[in-house]
Amino acid sequence: MVKVLVLGGGFAGVEAAIYLRKQELDVTLVSDRDYFYIYPTSIWIPTGEVTKEDVSVPLDKLAFAHGFKVIIDPVTKIEAKEKKITLQSGRILDEYDYIVVALGQGKIQMKGMEHTLSICGKPEEATELYERLDALMLKGSGKIAMGFGGNPKDASAVRGGPAFEVLFNVDTYLKRKGIRDKFELTFFAPMEKPGMKMGEKALVMMDKMFKMMDIHKQVGAKITSFEAEGINFEDGTKIESDLTMFISAGTGHNIIEASDLPLSDTGFVVTNEYNEIEGFENVYAIGDSAALMGPDWKAKQGHVAEVMAKNVAYNIFQHAQNIHSKQSYMEHLNILCVMDTGNGAAFVYRDNKGGKMIPLPVIGHWMKKGWGWYCKNSKLGKIPRIPGM
């Protein structure tokens, strides 16, 4: 039987393992943690609506449901030409016919980042955000700053949506507690028009939301450093903050950067539209690990990673049968999300024809909650998958 090794237990890796098993291939997934973490619904951890456990799915349950094997042991070295993978324990994996690299990405490091927490970093940081916010509320007042950084070399690696979502959810949470007037909320980002990938109409709506919610905004100045008391900018300004959430832009994963794989200027694996790595037979890269092709507004998102994963499962199966048939992710490139606000949401969509943001008061919040339930249970095989989701 054809043996496939999937490196990574995130959206791309888990989806690849599931769909490779649908092709009845022998699949092993390697991960550095024993659970699949649903980042899009972790936005409610800081406000106490869910816990880390609520948005996590044990990998052993996923493996049992779909029939793939799991190794919990971080990857420490990739020798792609030899199809040789070394794990932290010293174990060497070199008996696989195909390798799928789905290790995610690293984060651009900045001075003083230890004074910040991220909703897109280690899952434990989301829980710490909840604890820090709870402590501020017990104090009775405070200054909260939330934002994201940029990557001048690759704008697709910037993840801003969750910053907006957590900020809006905190605003709603404080209002429900009747203490919103005791807190100062500030959004920050180094680019002139953060969120521009969503389109001009969406930017206008975002500005209206900031004004309506009395959220201060500081954009257009490079972030120079973080401190325990706030954020410093290149133009000499400073945001005072008792609690800072910062989503750093993505860059190449350190294990991938140290490998023999071909990399972009930002450290992502260069592939073709079929996620094949040219010059490396039977080795693929998907999700955040791969350099994303496409238009300027392109963005690394979970649904794009899952499209790549499904395609690679198809492409590997066809290749193993000596059938020349491949599927590309290019036609599926778009920005798609339901941006939650705690008391509603906005449907955001962007493709080559433009962008749109449609307000979804009340129902939008429950739509996203419903998606979280669907994501967990469909991946476990408890309910059918909806085509295209």
C-alpha positions as a printed NumPy array, in Angstrom:
array([[  0.   ,   0.   ,   0.   ],
       [  1.162,   3.544,  -0.778],
       [  2.452,   5.218,   2.407],
       [  2.039,   8.96 ,   2.994],
       [  3.576,  11.033,   5.802],
       [  1.81 ,  14.278,   6.746],
       [  3.813,  16.77 ,   8.802],
       [  1.555,  19.008,  10.89 ],
       [ -1.716,  18.747,  12.809],
       [ -3.393,  22.023,  11.84 ],
       [ -6.151,  22.699,   9.303],
       [ -4.008,  21.68 ,   6.323],
       [ -2.432,  18.596,   7.878],
       [ -5.614,  17.17 ,   9.412],
       [ -7.607,  17.737,   6.223],
       [ -4.877,  16.077,   4.166],
       [ -4.824,  13.039,   6.446],
       [ -8.628,  12.704,   6.31 ],
       [ -8.822,  12.928,   2.518],
       [ -5.799,  10.717,   1.914],
       [ -7.552,   8.06 ,   3.978],
       [-10.654,   8.487,   1.815],
       [ -8.372,   7.352,  -1.016],
       [ -7.524,   4.293,   1.115],
       [ -3.849,   5.162,   1.405],
       [ -1.679,   4.336,   4.432],
       [ -1.383,   7.669,   6.258],
       [  0.671,   8.791,   9.251],
       [  0.336,  12.295,  10.706],
       [  3.095,  13.858,  12.821],
       [  2.252,  16.719,  15.185],
       [  3.927,  18.613,  18.008],
       [  0.69 ,  18.602,  20.04 ],
       [ -1.94 ,  15.948,  20.61 ],
       [ -4.953,  17.98 ,  19.52 ],
       [ -6.304,  19.866,  16.532],
       [ -6.986,  23.476,  17.551],
       [ -9.819,  25.41 ,  15.89 ],
       [ -8.258,  28.886,  15.767],
       [-11.274,  30.672,  14.196],
       [-13.438,  29.932,  17.249],
       [-10.694,  30.549,  19.818],
       [-11.623,  34.254,  19.517],
       [-14.195,  33.651,  22.286],
       [-11.686,  32.319,  24.817],
       [-10.579,  35.819,  26.003],
       [-14.187,  36.735,  26.857],
       [-14.94 ,  33.412,  28.534],
       [-17.547,  32.124,  26.074],
       [-15.483,  29.014,  25.364],
       [-12.424,  27.3  ,  26.79 ],
       [ -9.327,  25.887,  25.108],
       [-10.846,  22.418,  25.494],
       [-14.046,  23.528,  23.729],
       [-12.116,  24.451,  20.578],
       [ -9.749,  21.477,  20.592],
       [-10.234,  18.02 ,  19.082],
       [ -7.939,  15.196,  20.294],
       [ -5.903,  13.848,  17.385],
       [ -6.329,  10.289,  18.589],
       [-10.105,  10.656,  18.162],
       [ -9.628,  12.022,  14.646],
       [ -7.215,   9.213,  13.844],
       [ -9.657,   6.588,  15.119],
       [-12.553,   8.118,  13.161],
       [-10.652,   8.146,   9.862],
       [ -8.097,   5.379,  10.204],
       [ -4.805,   7.252,  10.02 ],
       [ -1.876,   6.866,  12.423],
       [ -0.615,   9.657,  14.707],
       [  2.852,  10.373,  16.069],
       [  3.082,  13.121,  18.714],
       [  6.705,  14.166,  18.385],
       [  7.933,  17.517,  16.993],
       [  9.779,  17.514,  13.665],
       [ 13.351,  18.755,  14.081],
       [ 14.82 ,  18.158,  10.621],
       [ 13.561,  17.755,   7.071],
       [ 15.778,  16.219,   4.39 ],
       [ 13.305,  16.382,   1.533],
       [ 15.52 ,  15.009,  -1.235],
       [ 16.006,  11.821,   0.757],
       [ 12.427,  11.85 ,   2.123],
       [ 13.996,  11.631,   5.574],
       [ 12.363,  13.24 ,   8.614],
       [ 13.972,  13.45 ,  12.059],
       [ 11.821,  13.885,  15.166],
       [ 12.682,  15.424,  18.536],
       [ 12.897,  11.978,  20.131],
       [ 15.601,  11.029,  17.629],
       [ 13.251,   8.812,  15.666],
       [ 13.85 ,   8.866,  11.914],
       [ 11.025,   8.443,   9.41 ],
       [ 12.298,   7.469,   5.957],
       [  9.987,   4.723,   4.723],
       [  7.256,   6.826,   3.101],
       [  6.44 ,   7.138,  -0.6  ],
       [  5.   ,  10.666,  -0.3  ],
       [  5.531,  13.535,   2.141],
       [  3.105,  16.411,   2.723],
       [  4.618,  19.394,   4.56 ],
       [  1.968,  21.247,   6.584],
       [  3.913,  22.618,   9.552],
       [  2.369,  26.085,   9.405],
       [  4.478,  29.213,   9.677],
       [  6.694,  31.092,  12.087],
       [  6.101,  34.586,  13.464],
       [  8.13 ,  37.727,  12.779],
       [  9.817,  38.569,  16.071],
       [  9.89 ,  42.137,  17.354],
       [ 11.518,  43.851,  20.32 ],
       [  9.506,  43.393,  23.497],
       [  6.995,  40.899,  22.084],
       [  7.17 ,  39.026,  25.38 ],
       [  4.955,  41.804,  26.746],
       [  2.172,  40.849,  24.328],
       [ -0.212,  37.947,  23.881],
       [ -1.601,  36.618,  20.597],
       [ -4.869,  34.951,  19.644],
       [ -3.011,  33.32 ,  16.723],
       [ -0.043,  32.003,  18.687],
       [  0.219,  29.182,  21.199],
       [ -3.268,  28.135,  22.362],
       [ -2.276,  28.834,  25.968],
       [ -1.978,  32.537,  25.126],
       [ -5.719,  32.783,  24.493],
       [ -6.385,  31.477,  27.999],
       [ -3.894,  33.963,  29.422],
       [ -5.722,  36.753,  27.593],
       [ -8.875,  35.696,  29.433],
       [ -7.068,  35.71 ,  32.78 ],
       [ -5.468,  39.116,  32.146],
       [ -8.774,  40.635,  31.03 ],
       [-10.515,  39.184,  34.082],
       [ -7.874,  40.737,  36.351],
       [ -8.371,  44.141,  34.693],
       [-12.106,  43.885,  35.193],
       [-11.613,  43.138,  38.887],
       [ -9.442,  46.238,  39.042],
       [-12.37 ,  48.163,  37.556],
       [-10.707,  50.008,  34.677],
       [ -7.884,  49.825,  32.182],
       [ -6.405,  50.446,  28.759],
       [ -6.495,  47.653,  26.203],
       [ -4.676,  47.704,  22.836],
       [ -5.121,  45.088,  20.126],
       [ -3.595,  44.962,  16.668],
       [ -1.504,  43.124,  14.123],
       [  1.768,  43.513,  12.266],
       [  2.772,  43.436,   8.619],
       [  5.19 ,  41.552,   6.422],
       [  6.487,  43.873,   3.651],
       [  7.797,  40.872,   1.688],
       [  4.563,  38.87 ,   1.738],
       [  1.231,  40.481,   2.581],
       [ -0.546,  37.121,   2.319],
       [  1.035,  36.142,   5.661],
       [ -0.698,  38.971,   7.553],
       [ -3.6  ,  37.759,   9.714],
       [ -5.707,  40.732,  10.803],
       [ -9.251,  39.387,  11.013],
       [ -8.887,  37.74 ,  14.453],
       [ -7.547,  41.005,  15.916],
       [-10.7  ,  42.831,  14.818],
       [-12.875,  40.001,  16.136],
       [-11.328,  39.832,  19.603],
       [-11.406,  43.633,  19.907],
       [-15.091,  43.804,  18.955],
       [-15.916,  40.888,  21.269],
       [-14.167,  42.579,  24.193],
       [-16.145,  45.762,  23.473],
       [-19.409,  43.773,  23.549],
       [-18.337,  41.862,  26.666],
       [-17.525,  45.019,  28.621],
       [-20.811,  46.613,  27.582],
       [-22.734,  43.589,  28.834],
       [-20.918,  43.896,  32.144],
       [-21.874,  47.586,  32.282],
       [-18.274,  48.789,  32.562],
       [-17.349,  49.704,  28.979],
       [-16.992,  53.385,  29.947],
       [-14.218,  52.409,  32.386],
       [-12.019,  51.008,  29.63 ],
       [-10.131,  52.558,  26.735],
       [ -9.885,  50.331,  23.664],
       [ -7.361,  50.974,  20.894],
       [ -6.704,  49.242,  17.595],
       [ -3.225,  49.552,  16.05 ],
       [ -1.391,  48.421,  12.914],
       [  1.664,  49.692,  10.999],
       [  0.035,  49.894,   7.562],
       [ -1.962,  52.912,   6.34 ],
       [ -5.037,  50.853,   5.506],
       [ -5.173,  47.706,   7.64 ],
       [ -7.729,  45.295,   6.249],
       [ -7.364,  46.666,   2.713],
       [ -7.426,  43.123,   1.33 ],
       [-11.131,  43.042,   2.18 ],
       [-11.769,  45.922,  -0.243],
       [-12.532,  49.655,   0.006],
       [-16.192,  49.19 ,   0.982],
       [-15.181,  46.983,   3.886],
       [-12.667,  49.596,   5.073],
       [-15.352,  52.285,   5.138],
       [-17.616,  50.008,   7.175],
       [-14.793,  49.137,   9.587],
       [-14.172,  52.842,  10.258],
       [-17.848,  53.312,  11.019],
       [-17.723,  50.408,  13.446],
       [-14.699,  51.861,  15.253],
       [-16.456,  55.22 ,  15.693],
       [-19.727,  53.613,  16.77 ],
       [-17.928,  51.499,  19.388],
       [-15.654,  54.348,  20.532],
       [-12.51 ,  52.381,  19.659],
       [ -9.423,  54.509,  19.088],
       [ -7.281,  53.753,  16.049],
       [ -3.573,  54.255,  15.42 ],
       [ -2.315,  53.173,  12.003],
       [  0.329,  54.083,   9.451],
       [  3.398,  54.183,  11.726],
       [  5.923,  51.372,  12.095],
       [  5.934,  49.573,  15.438],
       [  9.401,  49.817,  17.003],
       [  8.912,  47.966,  20.292],
       [  6.563,  46.729,  22.973],
       [  6.795,  47.39 ,  26.678],
       [  4.825,  46.213,  29.699],
       [  3.081,  49.599,  29.634],
       [  2.366,  49.85 ,  25.912],
       [  3.513,  50.112,  22.295],
       [  6.116,  52.449,  20.764],
       [  5.998,  53.688,  17.17 ],
       [  8.596,  55.038,  14.751],
       [  6.966,  58.483,  14.637],
       [  7.578,  58.907,  18.367],
       [  4.047,  58.19 ,  19.5  ],
       [  3.107,  55.63 ,  22.122],
       [ -0.064,  53.772,  23.069],
       [ -0.391,  53.212,  26.797],
       [ -1.754,  49.747,  27.474],
       [ -2.397,  47.504,  30.466],
       [ -3.119,  44.57 ,  28.15 ],
       [ -1.718,  44.245,  24.638],
       [ -2.788,  41.64 ,  22.109],
       [ -0.596,  41.53 ,  19.009],
       [ -0.785,  39.163,  16.047],
       [  2.625,  39.158,  14.414],
       [  2.79 ,  38.583,  10.658],
       [  3.899,  35.187,   9.45 ],
       [  7.281,  34.127,   8.147],
       [  8.931,  30.822,   7.332],
       [  8.798,  27.994,   9.868],
       [ 12.257,  27.547,  11.401],
       [ 12.387,  23.807,  10.599],
       [ 11.444,  24.468,   6.982],
       [ 13.97 ,  27.312,   6.681],
       [ 16.708,  24.929,   7.832],
       [ 15.664,  22.257,   5.308],
       [ 16.739,  21.662,   1.708],
       [ 13.35 ,  22.781,   0.345],
       [ 13.175,  25.727,  -2.114],
       [ 11.97 ,  28.843,  -0.298],
       [ 10.503,  32.242,  -1.123],
       [ 12.093,  35.451,   0.187],
       [  9.865,  35.094,   3.258],
       [ 10.797,  31.481,   3.981],
       [  7.704,  29.747,   2.608],
       [  8.021,  26.624,   0.453],
       [  7.806,  27.386,  -3.266],
       [  5.308,  25.104,  -5.004],
       [  3.355,  25.097,  -8.23 ],
       [ -0.439,  25.461,  -8.313],
       [ -0.806,  21.738,  -7.573],
       [  1.289,  22.143,  -4.382],
       [  4.061,  20.038,  -5.884],
       [  7.617,  21.072,  -5.063],
       [  9.416,  21.007,  -8.363],
       [ 12.653,  19.028,  -8.275],
       [ 11.499,  17.068,  -5.206],
       [  9.708,  13.926,  -6.297],
       [  6.538,  13.111,  -4.328],
       [  6.99 ,  15.953,  -1.837],
       [  4.226,  18.554,  -1.387],
       [  3.68 ,  21.658,   0.763],
       [  0.273,  23.013,   1.753],
       [ -1.38 ,  25.575,   4.022],
       [  0.665,  28.268,   5.753],
       [  3.91 ,  26.438,   4.938],
       [  3.465,  27.069,   1.208],
       [  4.17 ,  30.333,  -0.625],
       [  0.764,  31.424,  -1.887],
       [  0.417,  32.205,  -5.587],
       [ -2.191,  34.626,  -6.897],
       [ -3.308,  38.292,  -6.842],
       [ -2.042,  41.008,  -4.476],
       [ -5.038,  40.666,  -2.154],
       [ -4.482,  36.931,  -1.557],
       [ -4.439,  35.763,   2.056],
       [ -3.514,  32.578,   3.886],
       [ -6.782,  31.279,   5.348],
       [ -8.012,  27.983,   6.734],
       [-10.395,  27.271,   3.858],
       [ -7.602,  27.775,   1.305],
       [ -5.394,  25.401,   3.3  ],
       [ -8.167,  22.805,   3.256],
       [ -8.638,  23.16 ,  -0.512],
       [ -4.904,  22.551,  -0.932],
       [ -5.149,  19.5  ,   1.324],
       [ -8.044,  17.948,  -0.605],
       [ -6.3  ,  18.629,  -3.904],
       [ -3.053,  17.063,  -2.734],
       [ -4.906,  13.954,  -1.576],
       [ -6.434,  13.699,  -5.033],
       [ -3.14 ,  14.457,  -6.796],
       [ -1.194,  11.881,  -4.773],
       [ -3.765,   9.178,  -5.413],
       [ -3.826,   9.88 ,  -9.153],
       [ -0.036,   9.962,  -9.309],
       [  0.203,   6.645,  -7.458],
       [ -2.129,   5.139, -10.084],
       [ -0.008,   6.585, -12.922],
       [ -2.949,   8.776, -13.964],
       [ -2.051,  12.244, -15.212],
       [ -4.784,  14.274, -13.55 ],
       [ -4.207,  17.147, -11.108],
       [ -6.274,  19.709,  -9.226],
       [ -5.14 ,  23.315,  -8.649],
       [ -6.03 ,  25.621,  -5.774],
       [ -5.883,  28.773,  -7.924],
       [ -9.557,  28.816,  -8.896],
       [-10.517,  28.608,  -5.221],
       [ -8.544,  31.667,  -4.104],
       [-10.728,  34.141,  -2.24 ],
       [-11.054,  35.806,   1.127],
       [-14.012,  34.413,   3.021],
       [-14.946,  34.827,   6.665],
       [-17.691,  35.674,   9.106],
       [-16.153,  38.432,  11.254],
       [-17.701,  38.071,  14.693],
       [-18.469,  41.01 ,  16.99 ],
       [-19.939,  39.168,  19.978],
       [-23.464,  40.444,  19.309],
       [-23.507,  39.881,  15.562],
       [-21.062,  39.564,  12.695],
       [-20.227,  40.697,   9.184],
       [-19.902,  38.441,   6.166],
       [-16.664,  39.306,   4.354],
       [-15.881,  38.134,   0.82 ],
       [-13.208,  39.125,  -1.69 ],
       [-12.286,  37.813,  -5.12 ],
       [-10.962,  39.249,  -8.378],
       [-14.246,  41.082,  -8.932],
       [-13.952,  43.049,  -5.689],
       [-14.902,  42.832,  -2.049],
       [-17.999,  43.079,   0.076],
       [-18.879,  43.245,   3.753],
       [-22.48 ,  42.477,   4.691],
       [-23.652,  43.191,   8.275],
       [-25.324,  40.227,   9.999],
       [-26.754,  41.575,  13.29 ],
       [-27.341,  38.9  ,  15.951],
       [-27.667,  35.962,  13.536],
       [-24.079,  36.322,  12.321],
       [-22.715,  35.524,  15.78 ],
       [-24.761,  32.326,  15.93 ],
       [-23.79 ,  31.431,  12.366],
       [-20.146,  31.444,  13.405],
       [-20.948,  29.485,  16.565],
       [-22.766,  26.968,  14.352],
       [-19.762,  26.715,  12.052],
       [-17.555,  25.896,  15.051],
       [-19.88 ,  23.052,  16.039],
       [-19.962,  21.858,  12.433],
       [-16.163,  22.005,  12.084],
       [-15.547,  19.858,  15.151],
       [-18.265,  17.28 ,  14.535],
       [-17.807,  16.933,  10.769],
       [-14.089,  16.348,  11.189],
       [-14.863,  13.644,  13.728],
       [-17.211,  12.051,  11.193],
       [-20.245,  12.499,  13.452],
       [-22.121,  14.503,  10.803],
       [-21.751,  14.617,   6.998],
       [-19.437,  17.121,   5.376],
       [-21.192,  19.862,   3.427],
       [-19.754,  20.084,  -0.129],
       [-17.335,  23.015,  -0.335],
       [-16.965,  23.296,   3.459]])
